[in-house]
Amino acid sequence: MRKLLAALGLLGGVWASNVTATILSYDVTVTSGDWLIGDLKPFGVASQPSFSGTLKVNNAYSDGTALVGFNMVTGSQTWTEKSLASSNAASFSFNSAGNLSNFGIVFGNVMTDSLAINSSGFSLTESKTNTTTGQYLAYGVACSGCVSFTPTRPSQV
């Protein structure tokens, strides 16, 4: 029995070494004709904002470790993969061909400044305290059905 288990372990290692992960690159666009916008706009964004950025993921993973690269500018704030809230603040799904089918990512701190983006929705918040009055101010914009992502050229890892 031990020999059988050892042989299966060896074969498992051989199969795993033949798997090639792929870094997938996507252009991400956020546009909406129906923004939910408060009186205060985060990071100085326009009243009807439009955002674009890039997303790079490793299709060998489905959590935050899959996030290889991200870049999106929202007004005065730039979000990158280093802004990821935590490794469990992202999830990725890939179809049978290995292409990205769904994702959800939270950048920053949801209690202060954050960007939450998924396959179809977007939320951007900025929090400040008025230094004169001490009043807490929350700035925000959000949309639903407003995110699109299209593949760019993949590369092998």
C-alpha positions as CSV (number, residue, x, y, z in Angstrom):
1,M,0.0,0.0,0.0
2,R,2.8,2.4,0.8
3,K,4.4,1.8,-2.6
4,L,1.0,2.6,-4.2
5,L,0.7,5.8,-2.3
6,A,4.3,6.8,-3.0
7,A,3.7,6.1,-6.7
8,L,0.5,8.2,-6.7
9,G,2.4,11.0,-5.0
10,L,5.2,10.9,-7.6
11,L,2.7,10.9,-10.4
12,G,0.9,13.8,-8.8
13,G,4.2,15.7,-8.7
14,V,4.8,15.0,-12.4
15,W,1.3,16.2,-13.4
16,A,1.7,19.4,-11.4
17,S,5.1,20.2,-13.0
18,N,3.4,20.1,-16.5
19,V,0.8,22.8,-15.5
20,T,1.7,26.2,-16.8
21,A,0.1,29.2,-15.2
22,T,-0.8,32.1,-17.4
23,I,-0.6,35.8,-16.5
24,L,-3.8,37.3,-18.0
25,S,-4.0,41.0,-18.8
26,Y,-7.2,43.0,-19.0
27,D,-8.3,46.5,-19.8
28,V,-10.9,47.5,-17.2
29,T,-13.4,50.3,-17.9
30,V,-16.0,51.8,-15.6
31,T,-18.7,54.0,-17.2
32,S,-22.3,54.7,-16.2
33,G,-25.1,57.0,-17.1
34,D,-26.6,56.2,-13.7
35,W,-24.0,57.0,-11.0
36,L,-25.0,57.0,-7.3
37,I,-23.2,60.2,-6.2
38,G,-23.3,62.1,-2.9
39,D,-22.8,65.8,-2.5
40,L,-19.2,65.1,-1.8
41,K,-17.2,63.5,-4.5
42,P,-14.2,61.3,-3.5
43,F,-10.7,62.3,-4.6
44,G,-12.1,65.2,-6.7
45,V,-13.8,63.0,-9.4
46,A,-16.2,64.5,-11.9
47,S,-20.0,64.4,-11.5
48,Q,-20.2,61.8,-14.2
49,P,-16.9,60.0,-13.9
50,S,-15.3,57.5,-16.2
51,F,-12.4,55.3,-15.2
52,S,-10.0,53.0,-17.0
53,G,-7.2,50.8,-15.8
54,T,-5.4,47.5,-16.2
55,L,-5.7,44.2,-14.3
56,K,-3.2,41.4,-14.4
57,V,-4.0,38.0,-12.8
58,N,-2.4,34.6,-12.5
59,N,-5.0,32.0,-13.4
60,A,-3.3,29.4,-11.2
61,Y,-4.9,31.1,-8.1
62,S,-8.4,32.3,-7.2
63,D,-7.6,34.5,-4.2
64,G,-5.5,37.7,-3.7
65,T,-2.4,35.9,-4.7
66,A,-3.8,35.8,-8.2
67,L,-3.5,39.6,-8.4
68,V,-0.2,40.3,-10.2
69,G,-0.9,43.9,-11.3
70,F,-3.6,46.6,-11.1
71,N,-3.6,50.2,-11.9
72,M,-6.5,52.7,-11.9
73,V,-6.5,56.4,-11.3
74,T,-9.6,57.8,-9.7
75,G,-9.2,61.6,-9.4
76,S,-6.3,62.3,-7.2
77,Q,-5.9,58.7,-6.0
78,T,-4.0,55.9,-7.8
79,W,-4.8,52.3,-6.9
80,T,-2.3,49.5,-7.5
81,E,-2.0,45.9,-6.5
82,K,-0.1,47.1,-3.5
83,S,-3.3,48.9,-2.3
84,L,-5.1,45.5,-1.9
85,A,-6.8,45.5,1.5
86,S,-5.6,41.9,2.3
87,S,-5.0,38.7,0.5
88,N,-8.5,37.6,1.2
89,A,-10.0,40.9,-0.2
90,A,-9.9,39.5,-3.7
91,S,-11.5,36.6,-5.6
92,F,-11.1,35.5,-9.2
93,S,-13.0,32.9,-11.2
94,F,-11.7,31.4,-14.5
95,N,-13.7,29.5,-17.2
96,S,-12.7,26.1,-18.5
97,A,-10.3,27.8,-21.1
98,G,-8.5,29.5,-18.2
99,N,-9.8,33.0,-19.0
100,L,-11.1,35.4,-16.3
101,S,-14.9,35.2,-16.0
102,N,-15.6,37.0,-12.7
103,F,-13.7,38.9,-10.1
104,G,-14.1,41.0,-6.9
105,I,-11.4,43.2,-5.3
106,V,-11.3,45.6,-2.4
107,F,-8.5,48.1,-2.2
108,G,-7.7,50.3,0.7
109,N,-9.6,50.3,4.0
110,V,-13.3,50.1,3.8
111,M,-13.6,52.2,6.9
112,T,-11.7,55.1,5.3
113,D,-10.6,55.3,1.7
114,S,-11.4,52.4,-0.5
115,L,-12.1,51.1,-4.0
116,A,-14.3,48.1,-4.4
117,I,-14.7,46.7,-7.9
118,N,-16.1,43.5,-9.3
119,S,-17.2,42.1,-12.6
120,S,-20.1,44.5,-12.8
121,G,-20.1,47.0,-9.9
122,F,-17.9,49.8,-8.6
123,S,-17.7,51.8,-5.4
124,L,-15.3,54.5,-4.5
125,T,-15.2,56.1,-1.0
126,E,-13.1,58.7,0.7
127,S,-13.5,59.7,4.3
128,K,-12.3,62.9,6.0
129,T,-12.7,64.7,9.3
130,N,-13.4,68.4,9.1
131,T,-10.5,69.9,11.1
132,T,-12.6,72.8,12.3
133,T,-15.8,71.1,13.4
134,G,-14.5,67.5,13.9
135,Q,-17.4,66.3,11.7
136,Y,-16.8,63.1,9.8
137,L,-17.4,63.5,6.1
138,A,-18.0,60.5,3.7
139,Y,-17.5,61.0,0.0
140,G,-18.7,58.3,-2.4
141,V,-19.7,57.3,-5.9
142,A,-21.0,53.9,-7.0
143,C,-22.5,52.2,-10.0
144,S,-24.0,48.8,-10.9
145,G,-23.6,47.1,-14.3
146,C,-20.9,49.6,-15.2
147,V,-17.7,47.5,-15.3
148,S,-16.3,45.9,-18.4
149,F,-13.1,44.0,-18.8
150,T,-11.5,43.0,-22.1
151,P,-8.4,40.8,-22.5
152,T,-5.1,42.1,-23.8
153,R,-2.1,39.9,-24.7
154,P,-1.4,37.0,-22.3
155,S,2.0,35.8,-21.4
156,Q,3.3,32.5,-20.0
157,V,4.8,32.2,-16.5
